[in-house]
Amino acid sequence: MPPSGGTGAATGEALLGLRGLAKRFGAVRALTDVTFDILSGEVTALIGDNGAGKSVLIKCISGIHTPDGGQILWEGRPVHIRNPVVASSLGIETVHQDLALCDNLDIVQNMFLGRERSRRFALDEEEMETAAAATLAGLAVTTVRSIRQPVASLSGGQRQSVAIAKAVLWNSKLVIMDEPTAALGVAQTAMVLDLVRRLADRGLAVLLVSHNMNDVFAVADRVAVLRLGRLVSISPAAELDRQIVVDLMTTGASSRERPPDDAGEEARA
């Protein structure tokens, strides 16, 4: 199966466009000529072996690294994402693998950390509680006992849900998730994947970085494969299976075709 280019078969609009993106650290080329689009209303899975460039790519998008070459387009316009503040102002939020939550604070305090709302020189606790509750309800996060519950008391799946809700609270358009189901059990993983899918169904773009093929085929609309810093494929998930993806990750190409009778089974696996 040859690598596919462009945006693939897509129903959403191109929210973020990468054009020839390059990044190097000294003599090491971390990214070379990476070109693809991330679409609104879709989950794009970003996969690749260790050292393929996944982390560097999402750090370039989120403003942690500055690309050495190429261009980033946001809603069709060239942008320079100098830092995470610029990324956030555009509507790009990242849920890192460590979640960046404070165990000693409650859910509301975590969701508004660094962006607290005030009224008459005092924190507007009522407004923050209302906004936090509405965001969690809108994402159908119903497993937390109270929005004033300390984050330290939450399960792994609940913590991940709070981190995702925190990201979408700020009118985000693109949510980047780095290994969101790592170290979660089966039930918690299912809860988080349902939440990922709901984000796309609400019209947000989701970039999902994952090593878990079950997760990828459960929620992804398209799959972008990196190998040694280069994009070797961007294809609809329905055109792939696990073996094709492994071929692409390890050799950069695959001559396999997905058997017709497998259609839809990967998503249900």
C-alpha positions as CSV (number, residue, x, y, z in Angstrom):
1,M,0.0,0.0,0.0
2,P,1.7,3.2,-1.1
3,P,1.8,6.3,1.2
4,S,-1.0,8.6,0.7
5,G,-0.6,12.4,0.7
6,G,-2.7,15.5,1.1
7,T,-5.6,15.4,3.4
8,G,-7.1,12.1,2.5
9,A,-10.8,11.5,2.3
10,A,-12.1,14.0,4.7
11,T,-15.5,15.5,5.6
12,G,-14.3,18.2,7.9
13,E,-12.5,21.5,7.1
14,A,-8.7,21.9,7.3
15,L,-8.1,23.6,10.7
16,L,-4.4,23.2,10.9
17,G,-2.1,22.7,7.9
18,L,1.5,21.6,8.1
19,R,3.6,22.4,5.0
20,G,7.1,21.0,4.8
21,L,7.7,21.3,8.5
22,A,11.3,20.6,9.6
23,K,13.1,20.6,12.9
24,R,16.6,19.6,13.8
25,F,18.6,19.5,17.0
26,G,22.3,19.9,16.0
27,A,23.1,17.2,13.5
28,V,19.9,15.3,14.2
29,R,17.0,15.8,11.9
30,A,13.9,15.3,14.1
31,L,11.4,16.3,11.4
32,T,11.8,16.4,7.6
33,D,9.3,17.9,5.2
34,V,6.2,16.9,7.2
35,T,3.0,17.9,5.3
36,F,-0.6,17.1,6.2
37,D,-3.8,18.7,7.5
38,I,-5.7,18.3,10.7
39,L,-9.4,18.5,10.2
40,S,-12.3,19.9,12.3
41,G,-14.7,17.2,13.5
42,E,-12.2,14.4,13.1
43,V,-9.8,12.4,15.3
44,T,-6.4,12.2,13.6
45,A,-4.1,9.6,15.2
46,L,-0.4,10.3,15.1
47,I,1.6,7.1,15.4
48,G,5.2,5.9,14.9
49,D,7.9,4.0,16.6
50,N,10.0,5.6,19.4
51,G,12.1,8.3,18.0
52,A,9.9,8.8,14.9
53,G,9.3,12.5,15.8
54,K,5.8,12.4,17.3
55,S,6.7,14.4,20.4
56,V,8.7,16.9,18.5
57,L,5.8,17.5,16.1
58,I,3.2,18.1,18.7
59,K,5.6,20.4,20.5
60,C,6.0,22.4,17.3
61,I,2.3,22.7,17.0
62,S,1.8,23.6,20.6
63,G,4.5,26.3,20.6
64,I,7.2,24.5,22.7
65,H,9.5,24.1,19.8
66,T,10.0,26.5,16.9
67,P,10.3,24.8,13.5
68,D,13.4,25.4,11.5
69,G,11.6,25.2,8.2
70,G,8.2,24.9,6.6
71,Q,5.0,26.6,7.4
72,I,2.0,26.2,9.8
73,L,-1.4,27.3,8.6
74,W,-4.2,28.0,10.9
75,E,-7.7,28.2,9.3
76,G,-5.9,28.7,6.0
77,R,-3.6,31.6,7.2
78,P,0.1,31.3,7.9
79,V,0.9,31.6,11.7
80,H,4.1,31.7,13.8
81,I,3.4,29.8,17.0
82,R,6.2,31.3,19.1
83,N,5.1,29.8,22.5
84,P,2.2,28.0,24.2
85,V,0.4,31.2,24.9
86,V,0.1,31.9,21.2
87,A,-1.0,28.4,20.6
88,S,-3.7,28.8,23.3
89,S,-4.9,32.1,21.9
90,L,-5.5,30.4,18.5
91,G,-7.5,27.6,20.2
92,I,-4.8,24.9,20.5
93,E,-4.7,23.1,23.8
94,T,-2.5,20.1,24.7
95,V,-3.3,17.4,27.3
96,H,0.1,16.1,28.2
97,Q,0.8,12.5,29.3
98,D,1.5,13.8,32.9
99,L,-1.8,15.7,32.7
100,A,-0.3,18.7,34.6
101,L,-3.0,18.5,37.3
102,C,-2.3,19.6,40.9
103,D,-3.4,16.9,43.4
104,N,-3.8,19.3,46.2
105,L,-6.4,21.4,44.3
106,D,-10.0,20.5,43.5
107,I,-11.5,20.1,40.0
108,V,-12.6,23.7,39.7
109,Q,-9.3,25.0,40.9
110,N,-7.4,22.8,38.4
111,M,-9.6,23.7,35.5
112,F,-9.0,27.5,36.1
113,L,-5.4,27.3,37.3
114,G,-3.6,30.3,36.0
115,R,-6.8,31.7,34.4
116,E,-8.9,32.4,37.5
117,R,-11.9,34.6,37.1
118,S,-12.4,37.5,39.5
119,R,-15.0,40.0,40.5
120,R,-14.4,43.1,42.6
121,F,-10.8,42.0,43.4
122,A,-11.9,38.6,44.7
123,L,-12.2,35.2,43.0
124,D,-15.5,34.6,41.4
125,E,-16.0,31.1,42.8
126,E,-19.6,30.8,41.7
127,E,-18.9,31.7,38.1
128,M,-16.0,29.3,37.9
129,E,-18.1,26.5,39.5
130,T,-20.9,27.1,37.0
131,A,-18.5,27.1,34.0
132,A,-16.7,24.0,35.2
133,A,-19.9,22.1,35.8
134,A,-21.3,23.1,32.4
135,T,-18.2,22.0,30.6
136,L,-18.1,18.6,32.4
137,A,-21.9,18.1,31.7
138,G,-21.4,19.1,28.1
139,L,-18.8,16.4,27.7
140,A,-21.0,13.9,29.5
141,V,-18.5,13.5,32.3
142,T,-20.8,12.2,35.0
143,T,-18.5,9.9,37.2
144,V,-17.1,12.6,39.5
145,R,-18.8,13.0,42.8
146,S,-18.4,16.7,43.1
147,I,-16.6,19.5,41.1
148,R,-15.1,20.4,44.5
149,Q,-13.6,17.0,44.8
150,P,-9.8,17.0,45.2
151,V,-8.0,15.7,42.1
152,A,-5.9,13.4,44.3
153,S,-9.1,11.4,45.1
154,L,-10.0,10.8,41.4
155,S,-9.3,7.6,39.4
156,G,-7.0,7.7,36.4
157,G,-9.9,7.9,34.0
158,Q,-11.5,10.7,35.9
159,R,-8.2,12.6,36.1
160,Q,-7.9,12.3,32.3
161,S,-11.5,13.5,31.8
162,V,-10.8,16.5,34.0
163,A,-7.6,17.3,32.0
164,I,-9.6,17.1,28.7
165,A,-12.4,19.2,30.1
166,K,-9.8,21.8,31.2
167,A,-8.5,21.9,27.6
168,V,-11.9,22.4,26.0
169,L,-13.1,25.0,28.6
170,W,-11.1,27.7,26.8
171,N,-13.0,27.6,23.5
172,S,-10.3,25.3,22.0
173,K,-10.6,24.2,18.4
174,L,-7.8,21.7,18.4
175,V,-7.1,19.4,21.3
176,I,-3.8,17.4,21.2
177,M,-3.7,14.3,23.4
178,D,-0.5,12.6,24.2
179,E,-1.1,8.9,25.2
180,P,-4.4,9.6,27.0
181,T,-5.0,6.0,28.0
182,A,-1.6,5.1,29.2
183,A,-1.7,3.1,32.4
184,L,-5.5,3.1,32.4
185,G,-7.7,-0.1,32.9
186,V,-10.2,-1.3,30.4
187,A,-13.2,0.5,31.8
188,Q,-11.3,3.8,32.3
189,T,-9.9,3.5,28.8
190,A,-13.3,3.1,27.3
191,M,-14.5,6.2,29.2
192,V,-11.7,8.3,27.9
193,L,-12.1,7.1,24.3
194,D,-15.8,7.9,24.4
195,L,-14.8,11.4,25.5
196,V,-12.3,11.7,22.7
197,R,-14.9,10.7,20.2
198,R,-17.4,13.2,21.7
199,L,-14.9,16.0,21.2
200,A,-14.8,15.3,17.4
201,D,-18.6,14.9,17.3
202,R,-18.8,18.4,18.7
203,G,-16.8,19.7,15.8
204,L,-13.4,20.0,17.4
205,A,-10.2,18.7,15.8
206,V,-8.4,16.0,17.9
207,L,-4.8,15.0,17.4
208,L,-4.3,11.7,19.2
209,V,-0.8,10.4,19.9
210,S,-0.9,6.7,20.9
211,H,1.0,3.5,20.8
212,N,-2.2,1.5,21.4
213,M,-3.5,0.2,18.1
214,N,-6.8,-0.8,19.7
215,D,-7.3,2.8,20.8
216,V,-6.3,4.2,17.4
217,F,-8.8,2.0,15.4
218,A,-11.5,2.6,18.0
219,V,-11.7,6.3,17.6
220,A,-9.5,7.6,14.7
221,D,-10.9,8.9,11.4
222,R,-7.5,9.2,9.9
223,V,-4.1,7.8,10.8
224,A,-0.8,9.7,10.2
225,V,2.3,7.6,10.4
226,L,5.8,9.0,11.1
227,R,9.0,7.1,10.5
228,L,12.4,8.6,11.3
229,G,11.0,12.1,11.2
230,R,9.2,11.8,7.9
231,L,5.5,11.4,7.2
232,V,5.1,8.1,5.3
233,S,1.3,7.9,5.3
234,I,-1.8,9.8,6.0
235,S,-4.8,7.6,5.3
236,P,-8.4,7.0,6.4
237,A,-8.4,4.5,9.2
238,A,-10.9,2.4,7.3
239,E,-8.3,1.7,4.7
240,L,-5.8,0.4,7.2
241,D,-5.4,-2.5,9.6
242,R,-2.8,-3.2,12.3
243,Q,-0.4,-5.1,10.0
244,I,-0.4,-2.3,7.4
245,V,0.3,0.2,10.1
246,V,3.2,-1.9,11.5
247,D,4.7,-2.2,8.0
248,L,4.5,1.6,7.6
249,M,6.0,2.3,11.0
250,T,8.9,-0.1,10.4
251,T,9.7,0.1,6.7
252,G,7.9,3.2,5.5
253,A,5.7,1.3,3.0
254,S,3.3,-1.6,2.8
255,S,2.2,-3.7,-0.2
256,R,-0.7,-5.1,1.8
257,E,-4.4,-4.3,1.2
258,R,-6.9,-4.5,3.9
259,P,-9.2,-7.5,3.3
260,P,-12.7,-6.3,2.4
261,D,-14.4,-8.6,5.0
262,D,-12.4,-6.8,7.7
263,A,-14.3,-3.5,7.0
264,G,-15.5,-2.0,10.3
265,E,-14.1,-4.8,12.4
266,E,-11.0,-2.9,13.5
267,A,-13.2,-0.2,15.0
268,R,-15.1,-2.7,17.0
269,A,-12.1,-4.6,18.2
